[in-house]
Amino acid sequence: MAHPDFTLHLANGADDLQVLAFVGHEGVSQPYRFSLELVSPNPDVDFAALLQQPAFLCLDTAQGRGIHGLVQRIEQTACSPALSHYRLDLGPHLLRLALRRNCRIFQERTVPQILETLLDEHGIPADRRGFQLGSHYPARQYCVQYAETDLDFLQRLCAEEGLHYHFEHSTDGHRLVFGDDQTAFPCLGQPAPYVPGSGQACGKPTIQAFSVRLESRTETVALRDHDFLQPRLHLESTAQRGQREDYRYPGGFRDRDRGRQRAQRALEAHRHDVVLAQGESDQPQLASGYFLDLQEHPRRDWNQLWLLTEIQHEGRQPQVLEAYGDAVRDGAIPGYRNRFKATPWDTPFRPQALSRPRLPGVQRAVVCGPVGEEIHCDALGRIKVQFHWDRDGQNDAHSSCWLRVASGWAGDRYGALAVPRVGMSVLVSFLEGDLDQPLVTGCLYHAELPAPYPLPEHKTRSVFRSQSTPGGEGFNEVRIDDRKDAEQIYLHAQRDWEQHIGHDHHLYVGHEQHEHIGANCLLEVQGEEHRLVHQARMTELKADDHLTVGASQHVKVGEGRFVDAGREIHLFAGKKLVIDADQEMSLAAGGSWLKLDPSGVSLSGVQIRLNSGGNAGHGSGAQVLMPVLASVPGTAQPSKSLQAPAQPPASQPEIEAQEARWEEEEAESLEEETEAQEEERVQPEETAEQRITLRIGVFFDGTGNNTANSGLTEQCRRDDQTLLDPDTLQGAIDYCRRFGFDDPDENGVFRRTPDNSYGNAHSNVAELFRLYQDDANRALSAGETSACIKAYLEGIGTTSGDADSLIGQGTGGGTTGVLARVQDSPTHISRQLRDLLRKNPALLVDAVEFDIFGFSRGGAAARHFANEVLKAEKGVLAGLLSPQTAGFAPDFSWNRVRLNFIGLFDTVAALVAPLEGDFSPANDDNPGLNLYLPPDCARKVVHLTARDEKRWNFALNSVAPGHQEIELPGAHSDIGGGYPPLMTERLLIGKPRPVLLYWGRSPEQSKAWQEALAEAEQLELQGLPAGSLRIGTRPLSPSRQRSTASSERHLVLLEVNRQVRGELARVYLQAMHQIATANDVPLEPLDPADTRLAISADLGAIAQKLLAAAQGSALNLSFEEERHLYARYIHLSAHWTPLKGLLINKPAPKGRLVYGNQPRKDHPA
């Protein structure tokens, strides 16, 4: 029997099953399935021992290509004494997820984290899966799997986020790989030649058929959404390539960046197979999720990389039947063949969106919260619930997201509010039927939660009753009873009842009014009080009665007034007392009396005295108490009993005691300071000499870079502002606006940053300065023979704490220019040396070594400074590095001064000297500046330069020939640092093209538009996200118009609007750090835990290649890695956006200008 081409290897060692035929299908973002026809002389194969066991179907024994999977199904289709036939299905471990259907909730988890959880639960180990993701995926606050299999749930989440997956096979396993761009797909090992017809003449596997079709698809996706936490925020995002639009609401996003990402990926899902290739081959090496390198096709534009998205495999080897004497009768063609589909390599693959479960009805749930809480809500009155179907929830504060509670009325600080309480049964509906957006629409009674009154006995009652909390013993209630002839409105307040009536209060009682007050009744009427009682008034006071009348009291009694005092009646008038009676007045006491009537005055007594001396009688006098003023309820405020009491003011003795304590503390502090000074004076002076080599690190920062100014605004460049609470975030925004930051997005990240030293982040020079060893404020031990100090020179055109100098930044000259910084360097070094000697008075500097770093114009200053050091006694340091300088050895000489290391980031001198006839920063004429570095000037010179810097005004001043120069991907500040962690680029990326537009003619038909479109396609090919580019027109200003009645002049503009990250500079910081420490520069190690220097995960593999290139290895980035850098990390420094009317960032027409390392006539070597 001939050796079989296809073999099946089972993990349990069963090797008597031979492959007769197979068919299989695999595709990107699809679990593969292979159905195998097997034969065996064994009629008793143990099915149970094979099910779910690993197996490998070898398609090509020479190359080892095959399909690994698990046995999903096996059946015996025929059985005879000599030979039995079996059918076996092979699939990935991912198919396990289709065997479980679940309902569950994920909270605050990203989609990759949810996928990891699902794979873990099904026993798929970490080494059998991988995530190659380049984008950031925010955590989903609330994500529900409902009546879906785990596989359907996984597929849906991947489609929603635009993630894809494919499988990589080996003989001992298969690996599931998730990705979000084309870099996740590997290439096949070898090119695939196109040979139409049979491949047998070629003698090797070939592509035998290949066709391409182009199809119209949706050209624009527009998404809109609404966020109730930011109701005024206009949430709309569009990814546009044409007119045919797919408009969706809700769009499933809460910030614009997320919306742009989702719109772009939805558009890519529509268009991923606009161009679709179909082919046939006999190449067993083809696998979905791999790039096919097509060659030798007559259409040259088809000879490129194609992503294999689907493959249908077929194979048959009837020769396995020969050993059993069976004849082949089905006429099938033996051997291997496949049919495949493929898309162009540069068209992003996105899986088609899957419909998510929708629930148009409502569900029941129970309100839940922390243990012991009876009411659990947030500032918006939202609650947490436990769904009855949720098996994982613990009926606590983490069982769900916050659910909004529907109300019959809701306005701006008015409306109706009743927060459902823990334990209540509630009805939950879902916005747009989306299970991820639940809200509470009502509450339900059930057998254990009965109504406030027994039913149907009290069915006429409408009740709103609350319950005191915590504890639940009391209640407040409003009850309306509509029972005929017993109608009633009943109000019950468990404790206080406060009313506030803004104007009038009218009360009508048709029958009787009864009031019972258990304690005091306090009433204050600020106007008049009027009472009318139509019948008798009966008032009983069981204690005293106090009445104070501020003016007059008038009492009118229709018939008689009768006063009965058990002890005394006392009347007092300040001036006069008049008692007037029309008929009679009588006074009687002790048997004597006085009577006045019309007949005269009658006086009767035992004895009557007139002017006989004695005194009048005295009464007790009135002692009236004033009323206590009534407490008035505030307008919609807590009652007085709920408000915190005011802090009582300190008494005068307390104030005097505190002042005395302060005076005592000040006296003690002064005494301690005096003792310390006295102790310092009596310390004996050290006289033993300690000779050292002084290492001096000198750091020249770049134009517009200033570490002090960057430090003032470091908070403003954070991309994690959402971690701040609202008040802190608003305070940060107000603070940052003072420095020119503006237009914060919904996450607090500023879209507009100031173009000055306050807007830039710390440069790599500033970071290296921070890491350089500093002994200036340290006492050296007796055995140390070297010490380090460092000096930082502010970036060109900047001043710490002050505004930037436009002259300094524009020309590189003036008091903040390149030469001025070099002239300032002795002062900075001297200050640090003085601090070192103050701590170490016995030091004597015997030798000096310099480590010099610089970026941009700071790199030019570093090179000029190096030449000043090489000039020895004729340079700017002659007065400082001298035996006459305090701290230097008497025998010190300049032959003991050397340059150890010079580390440069993208040197750009760009000096302008109008008074000397130099008006251009792009030339090599830099008056007064010496950039030449002789070959042996230092132990090591290294220069990291920006490969992608294209600006006309940013000519490179090379150190070659003579020194190491390493070109690396990135723009100018991608190399030297200074970009914020995340920034928005809104730029005119293409040169504006004038066009004359006639009325009724679309600008898309113009040559200028087509040129801009071709340029946009080229930029997309390089890696710019398609959704970030926009072509538009803008009319020329009236002064520049040459229009006619039927036409108008416009500019066709190619604009980019994208977010780009700043972490690439951190890679080059690491590169310079590695090179410097390898050359004995005293730098502290980089802290892996320092988030300011962290490199994002998607940059990790690329960063390793870049670091290797910085060490001298060849830079070997793949095409997709280059596109990834260009898409997310390389800034577009060259553009056509004017700044203050000038095109200072325009691109150089033929690439960047480069000037070599050559001696100058005015500065000979």
C-alpha positions, 0 to 999 in steps of 0.5 A, a space after each residue: 500500500 502506498 504511504 498515505 498523504 493524510 494521517 490522524 494522530 490521536 492523543 490516546 495512541 490509537 493509530 489504527 484509524 486511517 484517513 480515507 477522506 475529509 472536508 473542513 472549513 475554517 475562517 477568521 473569527 469562526 471555529 473551524 470544523 473538519 469532518 473525517 471519514 476513517 477506516 479501521 480493521 477494528 470494529 470495536 473502537 472505544 468512542 468514550 475514550 476518544 471524545 474530547 481528546 486531542 487529535 492532529 490531522 496532518 495535511 502535509 507530512 513534509 511541511 508538518 502542516 495540519 489541523 489540531 483540535 479536539 474530537 467533537 463527534 464520532 460515529 460508526 457508519 459501516 461495519 464488516 468483518 474486514 473493515 469498519 468505517 467511522 466518521 469523526 468531527 474535529 474542532 477547536 477547544 473554543 467549541 466547548 463554549 457552545 455547550 454552555 448557555 448562561 445568564 450572568 453579569 459582568 461589571 467594570 470589566 474590559 472585553 478582553 478581561 471578559 474573554 479571559 474569564 470565559 476561556 479560563 472557565 472552560 479550561 483553555 490554558 493561558 499558553 493556548 491563547 493570546 491577545 495582540 491588541 493595539 487599542 485601548 478598551 475601556 471597562 464596561 460598567 455593566 455587561 449582560 450575557 442572557 440566554 446565550 451560549 458562551 460562544 455566542 457571547 464571545 462572538 458578539 463581544 468581539 464583533 461589538 469591539 471589532 476584535 477578530 481571532 484566528 488559530 495557529 496549529 502545531 502537532 501538539 496543540 492549537 493556539 487561539 489568537 485575538 487581535 484588533 488590527 492586521 499586525 495580529 495576522 502572520 505570513 505564510 512561510 513561502 510565496 504562492 505562485 499563480 499557475 492557472 489550471 493544474 499544478 502538476 506541471 509545476 511539480 509543486 503546490 500552486 494557486 490554480 484559480 484566482 479571481 477578484 470582485 469589487 462590490 458597492 457597500 455602505 460608505 459612512 457610519 454615523 452613530 448617536 447616543 445620549 448619556 444621562 450623566 452628561 445630558 447636554 453633551 452632543 454624542 455623535 460620531 461619524 466614519 465617512 468615506 462617501 454618501 451611503 450611510 448607516 445611521 444607528 441609535 443608540 451607538 453604544 458609547 459615552 465619549 467621543 473617542 469611543 464613538 469614533 472608534 466604534 464608528 470606524 470599526 463599524 464602517 470597516 466591518 461593512 467594507 472589509 470585503 469590498 474587494 474579495 478574492 476567491 481562488 482554488 489551490 492544492 496548497 495545504 499550507 494555506 490557513 485562515 488568518 494568515 497572509 498569502 503572498 501571491 506571485 506571478 499573476 498576470 495582473 501585477 497589482 494582484 501580486 501582493 499580500 492577501 489575508 485568507 479569511 475563509 478556506 474550504 478544505 477537501 482531501 481524499 486518499 482511496 489508496 488506504 482501501 487497497 490493503 483491504 481489497 476494496 475498490 474505489 467506486 465513487 469516482 472522487 479525485 484523490 489528493 488535496 485541494 481547497 477553495 479560499 476567500 481573501 481580502 487585501 492585506 491593507 483592508 482591516 478585517 472586522 467580524 460582522 456585527 451579531 444581534 444582541 439579545 433584546 428583551 422588549 418586556 419587563 423582568 422582576 428583581 429585588 432591591 439589594 444593598 450592603 448588609 444592614 442598609 435599608 435604603 441604598 442609593 446614589 446621588 441620582 437616586 439609583 439603586 442596585 437589584 438582584 435579578 432572579 435569574 442571576 446565580 452569581 449575584 450575592 444580593 448585596 451592593 455589587 449585584 448589579 449596576 446602578 439602576 435609574 428609577 422611573 418617576 411620574 415627574 422629574 424636573 430640575 430640582 422638582 418632581 416626585 421621588 420615592 427610592 425603592 428600599 432594600 428587599 422590595 420587589 421591583 419591575 425592571 425594563 430595558 432601554 431599547 430592549 438592551 439588557 445592559 441598560 436596565 431601569 426600574 419602572 415600578 414596585 410589586 407586592 407579593 406574599 411576603 410583602 403585603 399591602 399597607 392594609 388588608 385587602 380586599 377589606 380596605 380596597 377603597 383606600 389609596 395609601 402612600 405609607 413609608 417606614 422609619 429607617 433604620 428599624 422600621 417601627 414607625 411610619 409616615 402616611 398619606 391615606 385617601 379613603 373613598 368609602 361612601 359616607 366615610 370618605 377621609 384623607 388621613 395624614 400621619 407624621 411619625 415625628 415632625 410635620 413641617 409646612 411652608 406656605 409661601 402666601 395664603 393659607 385658607 382652611 374651611 371646616 364644615 363641622 367641628 375642628 379638634 386639635 390636641 397638642 401634647 406639649 406647647 403651642 407656639 404662634 407668631 403673627 407678624 401682621 394682624 390677627 382677626 378672630 370671629 366666634 359666633 357663639 360662646 367662647 369657653 377657654 380654660 387655663 390651668 396655670 397662669 395667663 400672661 398678656 402683653 399689649 404693646 399699645 392699647 387694649 380695647 375690650 368691649 363687653 355687650 352686657 356684663 363683665 365678671 372677674 373672680 380673683 381668688 386672692 387679689 386684683 391689682 390695677 396700675 396706671 402710669 398716669 391716670 385711672 378712670 372708672 366711669 359708670 352711668 348709674 352706680 359705682 361701689 367699692 366695698 372692703 372689710 364691712 366699709 363701702 363707698 357708693 357713687 350714684 345719682 343721689 350722691 356719694 355715700 360713705 359708710 364705715 366704723 370710722 371715717 378718717 380724712 387727712 389723718 395720716 397712714 399709707 395706701 395699700 399696695 398690690 403685687 404688681 404685674 410680672 408678665 412673661 414674654 412668649 417663646 417665638 415659633 420655629 418656622 420651617 425652611 423652604 425645602 430644607 431639613 428640619 431644625 432638628 436635622 441641622 448640625 448646631 453651630 460651633 460655639 465661639 471660644 470664650 475670652 479665657 480660652 483665646 488668651 490661653 491659646 495665645 499664651 501657648 503660641 508664645 511659649 512654643 515660639 520661645 521654645 523654637 527660638 531657643 532650639 534654633 539658637 542652641 543649634 547655631 551655637 553648636 554649629 559654631 563650636 564644631 571643629 573644622 576638618 583639616 584632612 584633605 580628600 582628593 576626588 575626581 569631580 563628575 559633572 553632568 550638564 543637561 541642555 534642554 530643547 527649544 520650548 522645553 522647561 522642566 519647571 514650567 512643565 512641572 506646574 502643568 503636569 496635572 493638565 497632561 494626565 489622560 486619567 482625569 476620570 479618576 478624579 471626583 467632579 469637584 477636583 476635576 473642575 478645579 483642575 480644569 480651571 487651574 489649567 485654563 490659566 496656562 492656556 489649556 482648553 476644550 476638555 473632553 468628557 473625560 477631562 483630557 484637553 484637546 487644545 494645549 498651549 504651544 509653549 513650555 507650559 504645554 510640553 511634557 518633560 523631555 528626555 534630557 529633563 528625565 536624564 537630569 533627574 536620574 543623574 547622580 547628585 552628591 551636592 547635598 551629601 557628606 561623602 565618606 572618607 574613602 570616596 574618591 569621586 563625587 557627582 554634581 549636575 546642572 540643568 540649562 533651561 530650554 531655548 526661549 524659556 524661563 522658569 515661571 515666566 512667559 516664553 521668549 518668541 525671539 529666543 524660540 524663533 531665532 535661537 538667539 538673545 538672552 535665552 538663546 543657544 549661546 546664552 545658555 552656554 555662557 550661563 553654564 559656569 554659574 549653574 555648575 558653580 552653584 552646585 560645586 558650592 553646595 558640595 563643598 559646604 557639605 564637604 569642606 575638606 574636598 580637593 578636586 583633582 580631576 574633572 569629567 563631563 557627561 553632556 546631554 542635549 536635545 534639539 537646539 539644546 543639542 547644539 548648545 551641548 556641542 558648543 559647550 563641549 568645544 568650550 571645554 576643549 578650549 581649556 583655559 580659553 573657554 567659558 569654564 576657565 575661571 571656574 576650573 582653576 587652582 585658584 577656585 575654592 575646592 580645587 587642588 593647588 596642582 590642578 591643571 586642564 590636562 586632567 579635564 576630559 569629556 566622558 560621554 556626549 548624548 544627543 537627541 536630534 540636534 537642530 541648531 536653526 539659528 537666525 541672525 537677521 543683523 548678520 544677513 542670516 534670515 533662514 533657520 534651514 541653512 547651515 549658517 549658525 553665526 558664533 556656534 561651533 557644532 563640530 565634534 572632533 573624532 576623539 573629543 570624548 570617550 563616546 558620542 552618540 546621536 539619536 535622530 528622527 527618521 520621520 522628521 520632515 520639516 523645512 525649518 528643522 534641518 539635522 546637524 549630524 555628528 557623522 562622520 566621526 561619531 555614532 549616529 542612529 536613525 530611529 522611527 519618530 518625529 523630532 520630539 518623539 525622539 527627544 520627548 516633550 509630547 503629552 501622554 495623549 494629544 489630539 492632532 488637528 492639522 492640515 496634513 496635505 498642501 492646500 490645493 486651489 480649485 475653481 468651482 463652478 456652480 452645480 459642479 461637485 468639488 469631488 470631480 476636480 483634479 485637486 480633490 482626486 489628488 487629495 484623495 490619492 494622498 489620503 489613501 497613501 497616508 492610510 497605507 502608511 498607517 493613519 486611521 481611515 476615519 481620522 482623515 477628511 477632505 473638504 473645501 474652504 472658500 478663499 478670502 474675498 481679497 484673494 478671490 478671482 471669482 466670476 458670476 458662475 464660479 468661486 475659488 476654493 482650497 481643497 484641504 486634507 485634514 487629520 483629526 486623531 489622537 496620538 500617544 507620546 510613549 515612543 519617546 520613553 523607548 528612546 529614553 531607555 535607549 539613551 539610558 542603556 548606552 550611557 550607563 554602558 559608558 560609565 555615566 552615573 545614572 540611577 536605574 529606571 524604575 519599572 513601577 514609575 508610570 511616567 516612564 511606562 511603555 504600553 503593552 502594544 508597543 512592547 515587542 516593537 520597543 525591543 526591536 528599537 532598543 536593539 537598533 539603538 545598540 547597533 543592530 539592524 532595525 527590522 520592523 515588519 510592515 504592520 509594525 511600521 503602520 502601527 507606529 505611524 497610526 498611534 505613536 509617530 506625530 505629524 510634525 510637518 504640516 500646513 497648518 499656519 501658526 500666527 500666519 506663518 507656515 513654520 512647520 511646512 514640510 521640506 520639498 525633498 526630505 529633511 535637510 542634513 548637514 554633516 559634522 565638519 569644522 568651520 572656518 570661524 571655529 577651526 578644529 
